[in-house]
Amino acid sequence: RDRTDETPVSPFALGRAYELLLTPKNRRKTGAHLTPEDVARNLVAMMPSPALGDTVLDPAVGGAAFLIAAADQLVGAGASPAAVLGQLFGVDIDPGAVAVAEAALTLWGLDNGVGAQRLPNIGQADGLLEALPRASRVVGNPPFLNQLRSSSAHTARRRSALREKWGELVGTYTDDAWLVLAAGLDALERDGM
């Protein structure tokens, strides 16, 4: 069947659909508020133009909005879409979000003439407690976990693990957004952005 008369599915739409499938309680508990396409594109556009071989990391990948925007930016700079897929790194604590990110990036690849392939640089991990891959560019939207609300506050065990890893950066009310910033800076290659 000829697809030229069909409306293509935006890879950005997958993240939004996943967010809508989560109950409000689960969104609050996990801090899952996925980034809209225009916000991701505008923030990535604020970064200096990338070099063709730049790697991009999102330490809380969600629906991969930032990686898709970065992929388009890399292709716009002259990188091949096939190479770009290997330059994108993303982790998320939520296995559902990881599956959505993989699907969104696969759809982006298909839309750019790259056959479906395994994406080994996208995976489930706790970016605040596990080592992140090094990258020349780090971009993302941290989870929103209000430490003053019981529905999103850390357990004593998690707070202890975060303190063990991040030391004095972690206080009683430290939000994960601050720690994602620290983790992103830690993963940034020298002279990266």
C-alpha positions as CSV (number, residue, x, y, z in Angstrom):
1,R,0.0,0.0,0.0
2,D,1.3,3.5,-0.9
3,R,2.0,5.5,2.3
4,T,2.3,8.8,0.5
5,D,-1.3,9.6,1.2
6,E,-1.2,8.7,4.8
7,T,-0.4,11.1,7.7
8,P,2.9,9.9,9.2
9,V,3.1,9.3,12.9
10,S,5.5,11.6,14.6
11,P,8.0,9.9,16.8
12,F,7.3,12.6,19.4
13,A,3.7,11.4,19.6
14,L,4.8,8.1,21.2
15,G,6.1,9.7,24.4
16,R,2.9,11.8,24.7
17,A,0.7,8.7,24.2
18,Y,2.7,6.8,26.9
19,E,2.3,9.7,29.4
20,L,-1.4,9.7,28.8
21,L,-1.6,6.0,29.6
22,L,0.0,6.5,33.0
23,T,-2.4,7.3,35.8
24,P,-2.0,10.7,37.5
25,K,-0.8,8.9,40.6
26,N,1.9,7.0,38.7
27,R,3.0,10.2,36.9
28,R,3.4,12.0,40.2
29,K,5.2,9.0,41.9
30,T,7.7,8.7,39.0
31,G,7.9,12.3,38.0
32,A,6.9,11.3,34.4
33,H,6.0,14.5,32.5
34,L,7.3,14.0,29.0
35,T,8.7,16.9,27.0
36,P,6.6,18.3,24.2
37,E,8.2,18.4,20.7
38,D,8.4,22.2,20.5
39,V,10.1,22.5,23.9
40,A,12.6,19.8,23.0
41,R,13.4,21.3,19.6
42,N,13.7,24.8,21.1
43,L,16.1,23.8,23.9
44,V,18.3,21.7,21.5
45,A,18.3,24.7,19.1
46,M,19.8,26.8,21.9
47,M,22.9,24.6,22.0
48,P,25.8,25.5,19.7
49,S,25.8,23.6,16.4
50,P,27.1,20.1,16.9
51,A,30.1,18.4,15.3
52,L,29.2,15.5,13.1
53,G,30.6,12.9,15.6
54,D,29.1,14.4,18.7
55,T,27.4,11.9,21.1
56,V,24.2,13.0,22.9
57,L,23.0,11.7,26.3
58,D,19.7,12.1,27.9
59,P,20.0,10.8,31.5
60,A,16.2,10.6,31.9
61,V,15.2,9.7,28.4
62,G,11.4,9.4,28.8
63,G,9.9,9.4,25.3
64,A,13.2,10.4,23.6
65,A,12.0,13.9,22.7
66,F,15.4,15.5,23.2
67,L,17.3,12.7,21.4
68,I,15.0,13.0,18.4
69,A,15.5,16.8,18.3
70,A,19.3,16.2,18.7
71,A,19.2,13.6,15.9
72,D,17.5,16.1,13.6
73,Q,20.1,18.7,14.5
74,L,23.0,16.2,13.8
75,V,21.5,15.3,10.4
76,G,21.0,19.0,9.6
77,A,24.7,19.4,10.3
78,G,25.5,16.7,7.7
79,A,25.7,13.4,9.7
80,S,24.1,10.4,8.2
81,P,20.9,9.2,10.0
82,A,22.4,5.7,10.3
83,A,25.4,7.1,12.1
84,V,23.3,9.4,14.3
85,L,21.4,6.5,15.8
86,G,24.7,5.1,17.2
87,Q,25.5,8.5,18.6
88,L,22.4,8.7,20.8
89,F,22.5,7.5,24.4
90,G,19.6,7.4,26.9
91,V,18.6,5.8,30.1
92,D,15.5,5.8,32.2
93,I,14.5,4.1,35.4
94,D,11.1,3.3,33.9
95,P,11.2,0.2,31.6
96,G,8.0,1.4,29.8
97,A,9.7,4.7,29.0
98,V,12.7,2.9,27.6
99,A,10.5,0.8,25.3
100,V,8.8,4.0,24.1
101,A,12.2,5.8,23.6
102,E,13.4,2.8,21.5
103,A,10.2,2.8,19.5
104,A,10.3,6.5,18.9
105,L,14.0,6.4,17.8
106,T,13.2,3.4,15.5
107,L,10.4,5.4,14.0
108,W,12.7,8.4,13.5
109,G,15.2,6.1,11.8
110,L,12.6,4.6,9.5
111,D,11.4,8.1,8.6
112,N,15.0,8.9,7.7
113,G,15.7,5.8,5.6
114,V,17.3,3.6,8.3
115,G,16.0,0.1,8.7
116,A,14.8,-1.0,12.1
117,Q,17.7,-2.0,14.3
118,R,18.6,-2.8,17.9
119,L,19.5,0.4,19.8
120,P,22.0,-0.8,22.4
121,N,22.7,2.8,23.7
122,I,19.1,3.1,25.0
123,G,18.5,1.2,28.2
124,Q,17.0,0.9,31.6
125,A,19.1,2.3,34.4
126,D,19.0,4.6,37.3
127,G,20.9,7.6,36.0
128,L,21.3,9.0,39.5
129,L,22.8,5.8,41.0
130,E,24.5,4.0,38.1
131,A,27.3,5.3,35.9
132,L,26.1,7.1,32.8
133,P,27.9,6.8,29.5
134,R,30.2,9.7,28.6
135,A,28.9,12.0,26.0
136,S,29.9,15.2,24.2
137,R,26.4,16.7,24.7
138,V,23.9,16.2,27.5
139,V,20.4,17.3,27.3
140,G,17.1,16.3,29.0
141,N,14.2,16.9,31.3
142,P,14.6,15.6,34.8
143,P,11.8,13.9,36.6
144,F,9.7,16.2,38.8
145,L,9.7,14.6,42.3
146,N,8.6,17.0,45.0
147,Q,10.3,15.9,48.2
148,L,7.6,17.7,50.2
149,R,4.8,15.4,48.9
150,S,4.5,11.9,50.3
151,S,3.4,10.6,46.9
152,S,6.8,11.5,45.3
153,A,9.2,11.7,48.2
154,H,12.2,9.3,48.3
155,T,12.2,6.4,50.6
156,A,14.8,6.4,53.3
157,R,16.6,3.7,51.5
158,R,16.8,5.7,48.2
159,R,17.8,8.9,50.0
160,S,20.6,6.9,51.7
161,A,21.8,5.5,48.4
162,L,21.7,9.0,46.8
163,R,23.7,10.4,49.7
164,E,26.2,7.6,49.4
165,K,26.7,8.4,45.7
166,W,26.4,12.2,45.7
167,G,27.5,13.2,49.3
168,E,26.8,16.7,50.3
169,L,24.7,17.4,47.2
170,V,21.9,15.5,48.8
171,G,19.9,17.1,51.6
172,T,16.5,16.2,53.1
173,Y,14.6,18.0,50.4
174,T,16.9,17.7,47.4
175,D,15.0,17.3,44.2
176,D,16.1,14.8,41.6
177,A,16.3,17.7,39.0
178,W,19.4,19.0,40.8
179,L,20.9,15.5,40.9
180,V,20.2,14.9,37.2
181,L,22.1,18.1,36.5
182,A,25.0,16.9,38.6
183,A,24.9,13.4,36.9
184,G,24.8,15.1,33.4
185,L,27.8,17.3,34.2
186,D,29.6,14.2,35.5
187,A,28.9,12.3,32.2
188,L,29.9,15.2,30.0
189,E,33.2,14.7,28.1
190,R,35.8,17.3,28.5
191,D,35.0,20.3,26.4
192,G,31.5,19.0,26.0
193,M,28.2,21.0,26.4
